[in-house]
Amino acid sequence: MDIVAYKILTKQQMDVLEHEGVFTGAPIDLQDGYIHLSTAEQAAETLEKHFAGQSDLWIAAVDLEALGDAVKWEPSRGGQLFPHIYAPLPLSVVIAYSEVHYEPDGSLRLPVTG
């Protein structure tokens, strides 16, 4: 399994994570009882499916190892395994974040650590 996953956030949600040091979840996360994440391969599809037409979005790279047993890999779209966090998301496990950007070829640019 991947050791880094990605959380797509609105600007307001990113502000909460930055300033409060923890994010308890978007409305869908709170409804489902866990924080939805995507792997690098799933992130673009997640953006298209759940955030179409929205602007001012952010993407946070999350260190799954640092979350330990709070991470569960569960089937979702088409049986793909997605990482879900059964706990709040602390800023301390976010290893990089940036506004959502696309490469010239249209692919999603994931945040990288420097």
The first five atom37 places (N, CA, C, CB, O) and aatype in JSON, in Angstrom:
{
  "aatype": [12, 3, 9, 19, 0, 18, 11, 9, 10, 16, 11, 5, 5, 12, 3, 19, 10, 6, 8, 6, 7, 19, 13, 16, 7, 0, 14, 9, 3, 10, 5, 3, 7, 18, 9, 8, 10, 15, 16, 0, 6, 5, 0, 0, 6, 16, 10, 6, 11, 8, 13, 0, 7, 5, 15, 3, 10, 17, 9, 0, 0, 19, 3, 10, 6, 0, 10, 7, 3, 0, 19, 11, 17, 6, 14, 15, 1, 7, 7, 5, 10, 13, 14, 8, 9, 18, 0, 14, 10, 14, 10, 15, 19, 19, 9, 0, 18, 15, 6, 19, 8, 18, 6, 14, 3, 7, 15, 10, 1, 10, 14, 19, 16, 7],
  "atom_mask": [
    [1, 1, 1, 1, 1],
    [1, 1, 1, 1, 1],
    [1, 1, 1, 1, 1],
    [1, 1, 1, 1, 1],
    [1, 1, 1, 1, 1],
    [1, 1, 1, 1, 1],
    [1, 1, 1, 1, 1],
    [1, 1, 1, 1, 1],
    [1, 1, 1, 1, 1],
    [1, 1, 1, 1, 1],
    [1, 1, 1, 1, 1],
    [1, 1, 1, 1, 1],
    [1, 1, 1, 1, 1],
    [1, 1, 1, 1, 1],
    [1, 1, 1, 1, 1],
    [1, 1, 1, 1, 1],
    [1, 1, 1, 1, 1],
    [1, 1, 1, 1, 1],
    [1, 1, 1, 1, 1],
    [1, 1, 1, 1, 1],
    [1, 1, 1, 0, 1],
    [1, 1, 1, 1, 1],
    [1, 1, 1, 1, 1],
    [1, 1, 1, 1, 1],
    [1, 1, 1, 0, 1],
    [1, 1, 1, 1, 1],
    [1, 1, 1, 1, 1],
    [1, 1, 1, 1, 1],
    [1, 1, 1, 1, 1],
    [1, 1, 1, 1, 1],
    [1, 1, 1, 1, 1],
    [1, 1, 1, 1, 1],
    [1, 1, 1, 0, 1],
    [1, 1, 1, 1, 1],
    [1, 1, 1, 1, 1],
    [1, 1, 1, 1, 1],
    [1, 1, 1, 1, 1],
    [1, 1, 1, 1, 1],
    [1, 1, 1, 1, 1],
    [1, 1, 1, 1, 1],
    [1, 1, 1, 1, 1],
    [1, 1, 1, 1, 1],
    [1, 1, 1, 1, 1],
    [1, 1, 1, 1, 1],
    [1, 1, 1, 1, 1],
    [1, 1, 1, 1, 1],
    [1, 1, 1, 1, 1],
    [1, 1, 1, 1, 1],
    [1, 1, 1, 1, 1],
    [1, 1, 1, 1, 1],
    [1, 1, 1, 1, 1],
    [1, 1, 1, 1, 1],
    [1, 1, 1, 0, 1],
    [1, 1, 1, 1, 1],
    [1, 1, 1, 1, 1],
    [1, 1, 1, 1, 1],
    [1, 1, 1, 1, 1],
    [1, 1, 1, 1, 1],
    [1, 1, 1, 1, 1],
    [1, 1, 1, 1, 1],
    [1, 1, 1, 1, 1],
    [1, 1, 1, 1, 1],
    [1, 1, 1, 1, 1],
    [1, 1, 1, 1, 1],
    [1, 1, 1, 1, 1],
    [1, 1, 1, 1, 1],
    [1, 1, 1, 1, 1],
    [1, 1, 1, 0, 1],
    [1, 1, 1, 1, 1],
    [1, 1, 1, 1, 1],
    [1, 1, 1, 1, 1],
    [1, 1, 1, 1, 1],
    [1, 1, 1, 1, 1],
    [1, 1, 1, 1, 1],
    [1, 1, 1, 1, 1],
    [1, 1, 1, 1, 1],
    [1, 1, 1, 1, 1],
    [1, 1, 1, 0, 1],
    [1, 1, 1, 0, 1],
    [1, 1, 1, 1, 1],
    [1, 1, 1, 1, 1],
    [1, 1, 1, 1, 1],
    [1, 1, 1, 1, 1],
    [1, 1, 1, 1, 1],
    [1, 1, 1, 1, 1],
    [1, 1, 1, 1, 1],
    [1, 1, 1, 1, 1],
    [1, 1, 1, 1, 1],
    [1, 1, 1, 1, 1],
    [1, 1, 1, 1, 1],
    [1, 1, 1, 1, 1],
    [1, 1, 1, 1, 1],
    [1, 1, 1, 1, 1],
    [1, 1, 1, 1, 1],
    [1, 1, 1, 1, 1],
    [1, 1, 1, 1, 1],
    [1, 1, 1, 1, 1],
    [1, 1, 1, 1, 1],
    [1, 1, 1, 1, 1],
    [1, 1, 1, 1, 1],
    [1, 1, 1, 1, 1],
    [1, 1, 1, 1, 1],
    [1, 1, 1, 1, 1],
    [1, 1, 1, 1, 1],
    [1, 1, 1, 1, 1],
    [1, 1, 1, 0, 1],
    [1, 1, 1, 1, 1],
    [1, 1, 1, 1, 1],
    [1, 1, 1, 1, 1],
    [1, 1, 1, 1, 1],
    [1, 1, 1, 1, 1],
    [1, 1, 1, 1, 1],
    [1, 1, 1, 1, 1],
    [1, 1, 1, 0, 1]
  ],
  "atom_positions": [
    [[0.84, -1.19, 0.0], [0.0, 0.0, 0.0], [0.88, 1.25, 0.0], [-0.95, 0.0, 1.22], [2.01, 1.24, 0.49]],
    [[0.33, 2.31, -0.56], [1.04, 3.59, -0.6], [1.25, 4.1, 0.83], [0.26, 4.63, -1.43], [0.48, 3.8, 1.73]],
    [[2.31, 4.87, 1.0], [2.55, 5.48, 2.32], [2.17, 6.96, 2.34], [4.01, 5.33, 2.71], [2.17, 7.59, 3.4]],
    [[1.84, 7.51, 1.16], [1.36, 8.89, 1.06], [0.03, 8.86, 0.32], [2.4, 9.8, 0.32], [-0.12, 8.18, -0.69]],
    [[-0.94, 9.59, 0.85], [-2.23, 9.75, 0.19], [-2.57, 11.23, 0.17], [-3.35, 8.91, 0.91], [-1.85, 12.04, 0.75]],
    [[-3.66, 11.58, -0.49], [-3.98, 12.98, -0.73], [-5.4, 13.31, -0.31], [-3.77, 13.33, -2.21], [-6.34, 12.54, -0.55]],
    [[-5.54, 14.47, 0.32], [-6.85, 14.99, 0.71], [-7.09, 16.27, -0.07], [-6.93, 15.24, 2.26], [-6.27, 17.19, -0.04]],
    [[-8.21, 16.33, -0.76], [-8.59, 17.53, -1.49], [-9.45, 18.38, -0.57], [-9.34, 17.18, -2.83], [-10.4, 17.88, 0.04]],
    [[-9.12, 19.65, -0.49], [-9.76, 20.56, 0.45], [-10.17, 21.85, -0.24], [-8.82, 20.87, 1.62], [-9.52, 22.29, -1.19]],
    [[-11.25, 22.44, 0.23], [-11.59, 23.79, -0.2], [-10.63, 24.75, 0.5], [-13.1, 24.14, 0.12], [-9.94, 24.36, 1.44]],
    [[-10.59, 25.98, 0.06], [-9.73, 26.99, 0.69], [-10.12, 27.15, 2.16], [-9.84, 28.35, -0.06], [-9.24, 27.25, 3.02]],
    [[-11.41, 27.17, 2.45], [-11.86, 27.32, 3.83], [-11.4, 26.13, 4.68], [-13.41, 27.44, 3.88], [-10.95, 26.32, 5.81]],
    [[-11.49, 24.93, 4.15], [-11.04, 23.75, 4.88], [-9.52, 23.77, 5.09], [-11.44, 22.47, 4.13], [-9.03, 23.39, 6.15]],
    [[-8.78, 24.22, 4.08], [-7.33, 24.32, 4.2], [-6.97, 25.34, 5.28], [-6.7, 24.72, 2.85], [-6.04, 25.12, 6.05]],
    [[-7.7, 26.45, 5.33], [-7.47, 27.46, 6.36], [-7.67, 26.87, 7.76], [-8.41, 28.67, 6.15], [-6.9, 27.17, 8.68]],
    [[-8.71, 26.05, 7.92], [-8.95, 25.4, 9.22], [-7.76, 24.51, 9.58], [-10.27, 24.57, 9.18], [-7.26, 24.57, 10.7]],
    [[-7.32, 23.69, 8.63], [-6.19, 22.8, 8.89], [-4.94, 23.59, 9.27], [-5.91, 21.93, 7.66], [-4.25, 23.24, 10.23]],
    [[-4.65, 24.66, 8.52], [-3.45, 25.47, 8.79], [-3.53, 26.18, 10.14], [-3.26, 26.5, 7.69], [-2.57, 26.15, 10.91]],
    [[-4.65, 26.81, 10.43], [-4.74, 27.67, 11.6], [-5.12, 26.95, 12.88], [-5.72, 28.75, 11.34], [-4.72, 27.36, 13.97]],
    [[-5.89, 25.88, 12.76], [-6.28, 25.13, 13.96], [-5.38, 23.91, 14.19], [-7.73, 24.69, 13.85], [-5.39, 23.33, 15.27]],
    [[-4.61, 23.54, 13.16], [-3.7, 22.42, 13.29], [-4.35, 21.06, 13.18], [0.0, 0.0, 0.0], [-3.7, 20.03, 13.37]],
    [[-5.64, 21.05, 12.86], [-6.36, 19.79, 12.72], [-7.6, 20.01, 11.86], [-6.76, 19.21, 14.12], [-8.22, 21.08, 11.89]],
    [[-7.95, 19.0, 11.09], [-9.14, 19.04, 10.24], [-9.99, 17.83, 10.61], [-8.77, 19.05, 8.7], [-9.53, 16.69, 10.52]],
    [[-11.23, 18.07, 11.02], [-12.09, 16.98, 11.46], [-12.92, 16.39, 10.32], [-13.01, 17.45, 12.56], [-13.56, 15.35, 10.5]],
    [[-12.93, 17.04, 9.16], [-13.6, 16.46, 8.01], [-14.53, 17.4, 7.29], [0.0, 0.0, 0.0], [-15.09, 18.33, 7.88]],
    [[-14.68, 17.13, 6.0], [-15.66, 17.83, 5.17], [-17.03, 17.24, 5.49], [-15.32, 17.69, 3.63], [-17.11, 16.21, 6.16]],
    [[-18.1, 17.85, 5.03], [-19.44, 17.3, 5.31], [-19.57, 15.81, 4.95], [-20.48, 18.09, 4.54], [-20.16, 15.05, 5.71]],
    [[-19.04, 15.39, 3.81], [-19.14, 13.98, 3.41], [-18.34, 13.09, 4.36], [-18.64, 13.79, 1.97], [-18.75, 11.97, 4.66]],
    [[-17.19, 13.59, 4.84], [-16.39, 12.83, 5.8], [-17.17, 12.63, 7.1], [-15.05, 13.55, 6.08], [-17.23, 11.53, 7.65]],
    [[-17.75, 13.71, 7.59], [-18.51, 13.65, 8.84], [-19.71, 12.72, 8.7], [-18.97, 15.05, 9.26], [-20.04, 11.99, 9.63]],
    [[-20.35, 12.76, 7.54], [-21.49, 11.89, 7.27], [-21.08, 10.42, 7.25], [-22.15, 12.28, 5.94], [-21.77, 9.56, 7.8]],
    [[-19.94, 10.13, 6.62], [-19.5, 8.74, 6.48], [-18.74, 8.2, 7.69], [-18.63, 8.61, 5.26], [-18.59, 6.99, 7.84]],
    [[-18.26, 9.1, 8.56], [-17.58, 8.67, 9.76], [-16.08, 8.48, 9.62], [0.0, 0.0, 0.0], [-15.44, 7.91, 10.5]],
    [[-15.52, 8.95, 8.52], [-14.08, 8.89, 8.29], [-13.69, 9.94, 7.27], [-13.64, 7.48, 7.81], [-14.55, 10.45, 6.54]],
    [[-12.41, 10.27, 7.21], [-11.9, 11.25, 6.26], [-11.45, 10.51, 5.01], [-10.73, 12.09, 6.86], [-10.61, 9.61, 5.06]],
    [[-12.03, 10.9, 3.89], [-11.72, 10.3, 2.6], [-10.38, 10.8, 2.07], [-12.84, 10.6, 1.59], [-10.14, 12.01, 2.07]],
    [[-9.53, 9.9, 1.64], [-8.28, 10.24, 0.97], [-8.22, 9.49, -0.34], [-7.03, 9.9, 1.86], [-9.02, 8.58, -0.58]],
    [[-7.28, 9.87, -1.19], [-7.05, 9.2, -2.47], [-5.57, 8.95, -2.64], [-7.61, 10.04, -3.66], [-4.74, 9.7, -2.12]],
    [[-5.24, 7.9, -3.37], [-3.85, 7.66, -3.73], [-3.48, 8.63, -4.85], [-3.62, 6.17, -4.17], [-4.34, 9.33, -5.38]],
    [[-2.21, 8.67, -5.21], [-1.76, 9.52, -6.31], [-2.51, 9.17, -7.6], [-0.24, 9.39, -6.51], [-2.86, 10.06, -8.38]],
    [[-2.74, 7.88, -7.81], [-3.43, 7.44, -9.02], [-4.92, 7.77, -9.01], [-3.24, 5.95, -9.2], [-5.53, 7.86, -10.08]],
    [[-5.5, 7.95, -7.85], [-6.94, 8.19, -7.72], [-7.3, 9.66, -7.6], [-7.47, 7.46, -6.53], [-8.46, 10.02, -7.79]],
    [[-6.35, 10.52, -7.28], [-6.64, 11.91, -6.95], [-7.31, 12.68, -8.08], [-5.36, 12.61, -6.57], [-8.27, 13.41, -7.83]],
    [[-6.84, 12.53, -9.3], [-7.44, 13.28, -10.42], [-8.9, 12.87, -10.62], [-6.64, 13.05, -11.72], [-9.75, 13.72, -10.85]],
    [[-9.18, 11.58, -10.54], [-10.56, 11.11, -10.7], [-11.44, 11.61, -9.56], [-10.59, 9.57, -10.76], [-12.6, 11.97, -9.79]],
    [[-10.91, 11.65, -8.36], [-11.65, 12.18, -7.22], [-12.0, 13.64, -7.45], [-10.85, 12.02, -5.91], [-13.13, 14.07, -7.19]],
    [[-11.04, 14.41, -7.94], [-11.3, 15.82, -8.25], [-12.42, 15.96, -9.28], [-10.02, 16.51, -8.77], [-13.35, 16.74, -9.1]],
    [[-12.32, 15.19, -10.36], [-13.33, 15.26, -11.43], [-14.71, 14.85, -10.93], [-12.92, 14.37, -12.6], [-15.71, 15.48, -11.28]],
    [[-14.77, 13.81, -10.13], [-16.04, 13.25, -9.69], [-16.71, 14.08, -8.6], [-15.85, 11.84, -9.2], [-17.92, 14.28, -8.63]],
    [[-15.94, 14.56, -7.64], [-16.53, 15.19, -6.46], [-16.32, 16.71, -6.37], [-15.97, 14.56, -5.24], [-16.94, 17.35, -5.52]],
    [[-15.47, 17.28, -7.21], [-15.17, 18.71, -7.11], [-15.3, 19.43, -8.45], [-13.76, 18.91, -6.57], [-14.79, 20.54, -8.61]],
    [[-15.98, 18.83, -9.42], [-16.13, 19.42, -10.75], [-16.72, 20.82, -10.67], [-17.02, 18.52, -11.63], [-17.72, 21.05, -9.98]],
    [[-16.09, 21.75, -11.38], [-16.58, 23.11, -11.44], [-16.19, 23.98, -10.26], [0.0, 0.0, 0.0], [-16.46, 25.18, -10.27]],
    [[-15.57, 23.4, -9.24], [-15.16, 24.2, -8.09], [-13.77, 24.78, -8.32], [-15.17, 23.34, -6.8], [-12.93, 24.17, -8.99]],
    [[-13.54, 25.94, -7.78], [-12.22, 26.55, -7.87], [-11.69, 26.77, -6.46], [-12.28, 27.9, -8.66], [-12.37, 26.49, -5.48]],
    [[-10.47, 27.27, -6.38], [-9.84, 27.56, -5.1], [-9.74, 26.31, -4.24], [-10.61, 28.64, -4.36], [-10.06, 26.32, -3.05]],
    [[-9.29, 25.21, -4.87], [-9.11, 23.94, -4.16], [-7.65, 23.73, -3.82], [-9.64, 22.78, -5.01], [-6.76, 24.23, -4.5]],
    [[-7.42, 22.98, -2.77], [-6.09, 22.65, -2.3], [-5.95, 21.14, -2.22], [-5.81, 23.29, -0.93], [-6.95, 20.42, -2.16]],
    [[-4.72, 20.67, -2.22], [-4.46, 19.25, -2.07], [-3.32, 19.07, -1.07], [-4.11, 18.59, -3.44], [-2.27, 19.7, -1.17]],
    [[-3.57, 18.21, -0.1], [-2.6, 17.97, 0.97], [-2.08, 16.54, 0.85], [-3.23, 18.22, 2.37], [-2.85, 15.59, 0.71]],
    [[-0.76, 16.39, 0.92], [-0.11, 15.08, 0.93], [-0.01, 14.63, 2.38], [1.31, 15.12, 0.25], [0.52, 15.35, 3.23]],
    [[-0.53, 13.44, 2.67], [-0.64, 12.94, 4.03], [0.25, 11.71, 4.22], [-2.12, 12.6, 4.37], [0.21, 10.77, 3.43]],
    [[1.05, 11.74, 5.27], [1.91, 10.62, 5.63], [1.06, 9.58, 6.35], [3.11, 11.08, 6.52], [0.73, 9.74, 7.53]],
    [[0.71, 8.51, 5.65], [-0.17, 7.49, 6.23], [0.49, 6.72, 7.36], [-0.62, 6.53, 5.15], [-0.17, 6.32, 8.31]],
    [[1.8, 6.5, 7.26], [2.5, 5.77, 8.32], [2.39, 6.49, 9.66], [3.98, 5.58, 7.94], [2.26, 5.86, 10.71]],
    [[2.43, 7.81, 9.62], [2.35, 8.59, 10.85], [0.98, 8.47, 11.52], [2.66, 10.05, 10.56], [0.85, 8.72, 12.72]],
    [[-0.03, 8.08, 10.76], [-1.38, 7.94, 11.31], [-1.63, 6.54, 11.9], [-2.41, 8.23, 10.24], [-2.62, 6.33, 12.59]],
    [[-0.74, 5.61, 11.62], [-0.84, 4.28, 12.2], [-2.15, 3.58, 11.94], [0.0, 0.0, 0.0], [-2.62, 3.51, 10.8]],
    [[-2.74, 3.06, 13.01], [-3.97, 2.26, 12.9], [-5.22, 3.07, 12.56], [-4.2, 1.54, 14.19], [-6.27, 2.49, 12.32]],
    [[-5.12, 4.39, 12.52], [-6.27, 5.21, 12.15], [-6.6, 5.08, 10.67], [-6.01, 6.68, 12.49], [-7.7, 5.44, 10.24]],
    [[-5.65, 4.54, 9.87], [-5.85, 4.39, 8.42], [-6.38, 2.99, 8.13], [-4.53, 4.64, 7.64], [-5.84, 1.99, 8.6]],
    [[-7.45, 2.96, 7.36], [-8.0, 1.69, 6.88], [-8.15, 1.79, 5.36], [-9.38, 1.36, 7.58], [-8.63, 2.79, 4.84]],
    [[-7.74, 0.73, 4.67], [-7.89, 0.65, 3.22], [-9.19, -0.09, 2.94], [-6.66, -0.06, 2.53], [-9.35, -1.26, 3.31]],
    [[-10.13, 0.59, 2.27], [-11.45, 0.02, 2.05], [-11.88, 0.2, 0.6], [-12.47, 0.65, 2.99], [-11.52, 1.18, -0.05]],
    [[-12.66, -0.76, 0.1], [-13.12, -0.68, -1.3], [-14.13, 0.44, -1.49], [-13.72, -2.0, -1.74], [-14.95, 0.72, -0.62]],
    [[-14.04, 1.08, -2.65], [-14.98, 2.13, -3.02], [-15.19, 2.02, -4.52], [-14.46, 3.56, -2.61], [-15.5, 0.95, -5.03]],
    [[-15.02, 3.14, -5.25], [-15.28, 3.17, -6.7], [-14.76, 1.93, -7.41], [-14.66, 4.41, -7.31], [-13.56, 1.68, -7.43]],
    [[-15.65, 1.17, -7.98], [-15.25, 0.03, -8.8], [-14.42, -1.0, -8.06], [0.0, 0.0, 0.0], [-13.67, -1.75, -8.68]],
    [[-14.52, -1.03, -6.73], [-13.76, -1.99, -5.95], [-12.35, -1.56, -5.63], [0.0, 0.0, 0.0], [-11.61, -2.29, -4.96]],
    [[-11.94, -0.36, -6.09], [-10.6, 0.14, -5.76], [-10.49, 0.35, -4.25], [-10.3, 1.47, -6.51], [-11.45, 0.75, -3.6]],
    [[-9.31, 0.09, -3.7], [-9.06, 0.36, -2.29], [-8.66, 1.82, -2.11], [-7.97, -0.58, -1.73], [-7.76, 2.32, -2.79]],
    [[-9.33, 2.48, -1.19], [-9.04, 3.88, -0.86], [-8.62, 3.96, 0.6], [-10.28, 4.79, -1.14], [-9.14, 3.22, 1.44]],
    [[-7.68, 4.86, 0.91], [-7.32, 5.07, 2.31], [-8.34, 5.98, 3.0], [-5.9, 5.67, 2.42], [-8.68, 7.05, 2.5]],
    [[-8.81, 5.54, 4.15], [-9.74, 6.31, 4.97], [-9.12, 6.51, 6.34], [-11.13, 5.61, 5.07], [-8.51, 5.59, 6.89]],
    [[-9.28, 7.71, 6.89], [-8.75, 8.01, 8.22], [-9.91, 8.02, 9.21], [-7.99, 9.39, 8.23], [-10.87, 8.78, 9.06]],
    [[-9.82, 7.18, 10.21], [-10.83, 7.12, 11.27], [-10.33, 7.91, 12.48], [-11.14, 5.65, 11.67], [-10.22, 7.39, 13.59]],
    [[-10.05, 9.17, 12.24], [-9.56, 10.1, 13.26], [-9.48, 11.48, 12.59], [-8.15, 9.66, 13.85], [-9.55, 11.57, 11.36]],
    [[-9.35, 12.54, 13.37], [-9.09, 13.85, 12.75], [-7.75, 13.83, 12.02], [-9.11, 14.97, 13.83], [-6.86, 13.03, 12.34]],
    [[-7.61, 14.71, 11.05], [-6.37, 14.85, 10.29], [-5.53, 15.97, 10.9], [-6.66, 15.14, 8.78], [-5.88, 17.14, 10.76]],
    [[-4.43, 15.63, 11.58], [-3.58, 16.67, 12.16], [-2.61, 17.25, 11.12], [-2.79, 16.11, 13.35], [-2.12, 16.53, 10.24]],
    [[-2.35, 18.51, 11.22], [-1.41, 19.17, 10.32], [-0.03, 18.53, 10.4], [-1.32, 20.67, 10.65], [0.73, 18.55, 9.42]],
    [[0.31, 17.96, 11.53], [1.63, 17.36, 11.73], [1.92, 16.19, 10.79], [1.78, 16.91, 13.15], [3.09, 15.84, 10.6]],
    [[0.9, 15.57, 10.21], [1.13, 14.45, 9.28], [1.02, 14.88, 7.83], [0.14, 13.33, 9.56], [1.17, 14.06, 6.92]],
    [[0.76, 16.17, 7.6], [0.7, 16.7, 6.23], [2.13, 17.07, 5.84], [-0.27, 17.95, 6.12], [2.73, 17.97, 6.42]],
    [[2.66, 16.37, 4.84], [4.07, 16.56, 4.48], [4.26, 17.6, 3.38], [4.67, 15.26, 4.05], [5.38, 18.07, 3.17]],
    [[3.19, 17.96, 2.69], [3.23, 19.0, 1.67], [1.8, 19.37, 1.31], [4.03, 18.53, 0.39], [0.89, 18.55, 1.44]],
    [[1.61, 20.6, 0.86], [0.3, 20.99, 0.34], [0.45, 22.14, -0.61], [-0.67, 21.36, 1.49], [1.42, 22.91, -0.54]],
    [[-0.51, 22.26, -1.51], [-0.48, 23.34, -2.5], [-1.88, 23.51, -3.07], [0.54, 23.04, -3.64], [-2.76, 22.66, -2.9]],
    [[-2.07, 24.62, -3.74], [-3.3, 24.79, -4.49], [-3.32, 23.74, -5.59], [-3.42, 26.24, -5.08], [-2.27, 23.28, -6.03]],
    [[-4.51, 23.36, -6.03], [-4.64, 22.4, -7.12], [-4.16, 23.07, -8.4], [-6.11, 21.89, -7.26], [-4.67, 24.13, -8.79]],
    [[-3.19, 22.45, -9.05], [-2.66, 22.92, -10.33], [-2.59, 21.74, -11.29], [-1.26, 23.58, -10.16], [-2.51, 20.58, -10.88]],
    [[-2.63, 22.06, -12.56], [-2.5, 21.04, -13.6], [-1.26, 21.32, -14.44], [-3.76, 20.98, -14.49], [-0.91, 22.47, -14.68]],
    [[-0.63, 20.25, -14.88], [0.53, 20.35, -15.77], [0.05, 20.77, -17.16], [1.31, 18.99, -15.83], [-1.15, 20.68, -17.45]],
    [[0.96, 21.22, -18.03], [0.56, 21.6, -19.39], [-0.16, 20.48, -20.14], [1.79, 22.03, -20.18], [-0.99, 20.75, -21.01]],
    [[0.15, 19.22, -19.81], [-0.52, 18.11, -20.49], [-1.89, 17.79, -19.87], [0.35, 16.87, -20.44], [-2.56, 16.86, -20.32]],
    [[-2.31, 18.55, -18.86], [-3.61, 18.35, -18.23], [-3.6, 17.44, -17.03], [0.0, 0.0, 0.0], [-4.64, 17.28, -16.38]],
    [[-2.48, 16.83, -16.71], [-2.42, 15.95, -15.54], [-2.33, 16.77, -14.26], [-1.22, 14.99, -15.65], [-1.82, 17.89, -14.25]],
    [[-2.83, 16.19, -13.19], [-2.82, 16.85, -11.89], [-1.39, 16.91, -11.35], [-3.75, 16.1, -10.89], [-0.66, 15.92, -11.38]],
    [[-0.99, 18.08, -10.87], [0.31, 18.24, -10.22], [0.13, 18.02, -8.73], [0.92, 19.66, -10.51], [-0.58, 18.78, -8.07]],
    [[0.75, 16.99, -8.2], [0.66, 16.7, -6.78], [1.69, 17.5, -6.01], [0.84, 15.19, -6.53], [2.78, 17.77, -6.53]],
    [[1.38, 17.9, -4.78], [2.36, 18.65, -3.98], [3.55, 17.77, -3.64], [1.72, 19.21, -2.7], [3.41, 16.57, -3.41]],
    [[4.73, 18.38, -3.6], [5.94, 17.65, -3.26], [6.65, 18.37, -2.13], [6.86, 17.5, -4.49], [6.55, 19.59, -1.98]],
    [[7.38, 17.6, -1.34], [8.19, 18.2, -0.28], [9.52, 18.63, -0.87], [8.39, 17.21, 0.9], [9.97, 18.06, -1.86]],
    [[10.13, 19.62, -0.26], [11.38, 20.12, -0.8], [12.57, 19.75, 0.0], [0.0, 0.0, 0.0], [13.69, 20.12, -0.35]]
  ]
}
